[in-house]
Amino acid sequence: MSSPKNYKLEIVPPLHASPKESRNLLKFTVKHHSTTKLLVIKYLSLVIALGSFITYIAYHSEKIRDGRLELANYLAITGQIIIVTLLCSLQPPEDSITVMKGIGIQLNSRKMWRFQSSNAFVPINSMIDLVIHEGFHDYGQVIFYLCVLTKASGTADENSITVVFPEFLPRKDILLTVWTLSRELLFGSTQRYWRRVPGQGLKQVN
């Protein structure tokens, strides 16, 4: 069964505010339509954890002042600090691609935990193309995904594929919008064709 994928696409700067001829940068961000529930859980849990921590410190303030804390007390304080730190690291997940004319693209994937986030930069001279592929996900679900094809960095005769929006894998209508605007900004309106030349790898042809 297909998942709801109730995502929204944000484009910065807005298309109506930036004429096509003057665009040098576009940022596409995919996120959930509503992040209110996650933020409410985060701040409510944070308030409870901080209240518990402050109460515990106040209750044992005399032992802390006299340096008479036992190992169990130290473990309890450390555990509460870890919980507060984890709650502070909680964030609404989102995926984004920043397309820079004549430079390349910046990929960012922000997961639910801040320390799990990742980013990567792909220079334009390493890019072969930006394409939409069809594949299988989870239990045989057919999906479309946007990916960047890049030239091989080593001696291997294989090319790299980097998936755009890996956390969300949004629906085809969002992918088509991002693909159309990104390719136009990166490569212009001309078609790009590549063929494999023996001993030279992939070469662009007109």
C-alpha positions in Angstrom: 0.0 0.0 0.0 1.3 3.5 -0.9 2.2 5.7 2.1 0.3 9.1 2.4 3.5 11.1 1.9 1.8 14.3 3.1 4.7 16.5 2.4 5.1 20.1 1.2 7.7 21.7 -1.0 9.2 25.1 -0.2 11.1 27.1 -2.8 13.4 29.9 -1.8 13.4 32.5 -3.2 9.7 32.2 -4.3 9.4 31.8 -8.1 7.1 34.8 -8.4 9.7 37.0 -6.7 12.6 36.0 -8.9 12.4 36.3 -12.7 13.9 33.3 -14.5 16.6 35.3 -16.2 18.0 36.7 -12.9 18.0 33.5 -10.9 21.4 32.3 -9.6 20.3 30.1 -6.7 17.2 28.1 -5.7 16.7 26.1 -2.6 14.1 23.3 -2.5 13.0 22.0 0.9 10.7 19.0 1.5 9.1 18.7 5.0 6.0 17.5 6.7 2.9 19.8 6.3 2.7 20.1 10.1 5.5 19.8 12.6 3.4 21.1 15.5 2.9 17.7 17.2 6.7 17.0 17.3 7.5 20.4 18.7 4.8 20.1 21.4 6.2 16.7 22.4 9.7 18.1 22.4 9.0 21.2 24.6 6.6 19.4 26.9 9.1 16.6 27.5 11.9 19.2 27.9 9.9 21.1 30.6 9.3 17.8 32.5 12.9 16.7 32.3 14.2 20.1 33.3 11.7 20.3 36.2 12.8 16.8 37.4 16.5 17.8 37.1 16.1 21.0 39.1 14.0 19.3 41.7 16.6 16.5 42.1 19.4 19.1 42.4 17.5 21.1 45.0 16.7 18.0 47.0 20.4 17.0 47.1 21.8 20.5 47.3 23.2 19.9 50.8 25.1 16.7 49.7 26.3 18.5 46.6 27.6 21.4 48.7 29.4 19.1 51.1 30.7 16.8 48.4 28.9 13.8 49.9 27.2 12.6 46.7 27.1 8.8 46.2 27.7 7.0 42.9 23.9 6.5 42.4 23.5 10.3 42.7 26.1 11.0 40.1 24.6 8.4 37.7 21.1 10.0 38.2 22.4 13.5 37.5 24.3 12.3 34.5 21.3 10.5 33.1 19.1 13.5 33.5 21.7 15.7 31.7 21.8 13.2 28.8 18.0 13.2 28.6 17.9 17.0 28.4 20.6 17.0 25.8 18.8 14.5 23.6 15.5 16.5 23.9 17.4 19.6 22.8 18.7 17.7 19.8 15.2 16.8 18.6 14.1 18.6 15.5 11.6 18.4 12.7 13.2 16.4 9.8 13.5 17.9 6.4 15.5 17.4 3.1 16.8 20.2 0.9 18.7 20.7 -2.3 20.3 24.1 -3.0 21.0 24.6 -6.7 23.7 27.2 -7.5 24.0 28.3 -11.1 27.5 27.5 -12.6 28.7 26.1 -9.2 26.8 22.9 -8.3 24.3 21.7 -5.7 24.3 21.4 -1.9 22.4 18.4 -0.5 21.2 18.5 3.2 19.2 15.8 5.0 18.1 16.9 8.5 16.9 13.9 10.5 14.8 13.8 13.7 18.0 13.8 15.8 20.4 16.7 15.1 23.5 14.6 15.3 22.2 12.3 12.5 22.0 15.1 9.9 24.2 15.0 6.8 25.2 17.2 3.9 27.1 16.9 0.7 28.3 19.2 -2.1 28.4 18.1 -5.7 30.3 20.5 -8.0 28.9 21.0 -11.5 32.0 19.7 -13.2 31.4 16.4 -11.5 27.8 16.1 -12.5 26.5 14.0 -15.4 22.9 14.8 -15.0 19.9 15.2 -12.6 17.4 12.4 -13.3 14.2 10.8 -12.0 14.4 7.1 -11.6 11.8 4.4 -10.8 12.6 1.8 -8.1 11.4 -0.4 -5.3 11.1 0.7 -1.7 10.3 -1.3 1.5 8.0 -4.3 0.6 8.0 -4.0 -3.2 6.4 -0.5 -3.3 7.2 1.2 -6.6 8.4 4.7 -6.1 10.0 7.5 -8.1 13.1 9.2 -6.8 15.3 12.1 -7.8 19.1 11.5 -8.0 22.3 13.1 -9.1 24.5 11.2 -11.5 28.2 12.0 -11.0 31.4 11.0 -12.7 33.5 8.3 -11.2 36.1 9.8 -8.8 38.6 6.9 -9.0 39.8 4.5 -11.6 36.6 2.4 -11.5 34.5 2.6 -14.6 31.3 3.1 -12.6 29.4 6.3 -11.9 28.0 7.4 -8.6 24.3 8.0 -7.8 23.3 10.3 -5.0 19.6 10.3 -4.0 18.0 13.7 -3.4 15.5 13.9 -0.5 16.5 10.5 0.9 14.6 11.0 4.2 11.2 11.7 2.5 11.3 10.3 -1.1 8.4 12.6 -2.1 5.9 11.9 -4.8 6.5 12.4 -8.5 4.8 15.8 -8.8 7.2 17.4 -6.3 10.2 15.6 -8.0 9.1 16.9 -11.5 9.0 20.5 -10.2 12.4 20.3 -8.6 13.9 18.4 -11.6 12.6 20.9 -14.2 13.7 24.1 -12.3 17.1 22.6 -11.2 18.2 21.3 -14.6 17.2 24.7 -16.2 19.3 26.6 -13.7 22.3 24.2 -13.9 22.4 23.4 -17.6 20.0 25.9 -19.3 17.4 24.7 -21.8 19.7 22.6 -23.9 19.5 18.8 -23.9 22.5 16.9 -22.5 23.7 13.7 -24.1 26.5 11.5 -22.9 28.2 8.5 -24.5 31.0 6.2 -23.4 34.3 6.7 -25.3 36.7 3.8 -25.1 39.6 4.7 -22.8 38.1 8.1 -22.0 34.9 7.2 -20.0 31.8 9.3 -20.4 31.9 12.3 -22.8 29.3 14.9 -23.4 28.2 15.2 -27.0 25.9 17.8 -28.7 
